Amino acid sequence: MVKTVAQEIREMGDRLAALYAEPEVSVDEAGGYYTQPVYDMIKEHGIEKVMHELLTSLDAEVIQSFLQRANFED
C-alpha cells in the first residue's frame, strides 16, 4: 500500500506527540533520522504542500510547544 503525504505526516506527528506525552522522557532536538523524510517530501511535493499537511496533522500542543521554543535569531 502506498501512503499519501498526509498519512506519512500524521504518523510522524503521532510519533512526536507520543514522545511529548511521556513527561519522564527528555525529548532532544530532532535531526537526521526523523527530519530527513520531511526534507525528502519537500523535495518531492514542495514546501507549501508539506507545510500545510504538517500543520493540519500535528496536535495543537505540539505546535504550541514548537512556537514557544522556536528561535529564529541568527
C-alpha positions, 0 to 999 in steps of 0.5 A, a space after each residue: 500500500 502506498 501512503 499519501 503525504 498526509 498519512 506519512 505526516 500524521 504518523 510522524 506527528 503521532 510519533 512526536 506527540 507520543 514522545 511529548 506525552 511521556 513527561 519522564 522522557 527528555 525529548 532532544 532536538 530532532 535531526 537526521 533520522 526523523 527530519 530527513 523524510 520531511 526534507 525528502 517530501 519537500 523535495 518531492 511535493 514542495 514546501 507549501 504542500 508539506 507545510 500545510 499537511 504538517 500543520 493540519 496533522 500535528 496536535 495543537 500542543 505540539 505546535 504550541 510547544 514548537 512556537 514557544 521554543 522556536 528561535 529564529 535569531 541568527 
